[in-house]
Amino acid sequence: MRARPRPKRYVRKIAARAQQREEFTQPVGPPLRPYQVVLRPLVTEKSTHLSTRSERRSDEERPRRDAYTFKVALHSTKLDIKKAVEELFGVRVVKVRTQLHEGKKRRYRFRIGQMPRWKKAIVTLHEEDRIEFF
């Protein structure tokens, strides 16, 4: 049994949606170089704990923590971040997780302002690779 042909109006709507999807996947802004994508490493107590391994356990029980945190450009994608870290530090990246941080409201005397938005990337490396910041 053959299916009924779709009306022309429906076919046009499907084509318009496909075009919108293609526009959505296009990168936003100019192409960035690796040093423009990764702005700086975030060295905090939590990020240091993520990048080191627990010394109290034996090697078999030791949890894998090869994650490093970076402040990255706001409109960079996970693929951009992965390529930039691999090129800048010469390591193999397994996974990239990103977080968008909204700017906090700050007050100075009688004026209220807002801190800028920023993006944080948590980059997980291959087991054999390490990044030494210090």
VENCOR-V787847 format. One record per backbone hydrogen bond with DSSP energy under -1.0 kcal/mol. NH is the residue of the N-H (numbers start at 0). CO is the residue of the C=O. Records with the same first field share a line. If there is no record, write none. Layout:
NH = CO + CO
This chain:
10 = 6
11 = 7
12 = 8
13 = 9
14 = 10
15 = 11
16 = 12
17 = 13
18 = 14
19 = 15
20 = 16
21 = 17
22 = 18
23 = 19
24 = 20
35 = 32
36 = 32
37 = 33
38 = 70
39 = 70
41 = 68
47 = 43
48 = 44
49 = 45
50 = 46
61 = 57
66 = 49
67 = 122
69 = 120
70 = 39
71 = 118
72 = 36
75 = 72
80 = 76
81 = 77
82 = 78
83 = 79
84 = 80
85 = 81
86 = 82
87 = 83
88 = 84
89 = 85
93 = 123
94 = 123
96 = 121
98 = 119
100 = 117
105 = 112
107 = 110
110 = 107
112 = 105
114 = 103
117 = 100
119 = 98
120 = 69
121 = 96
122 = 67
123 = 94
124 = 65
125 = 91
128 = 125
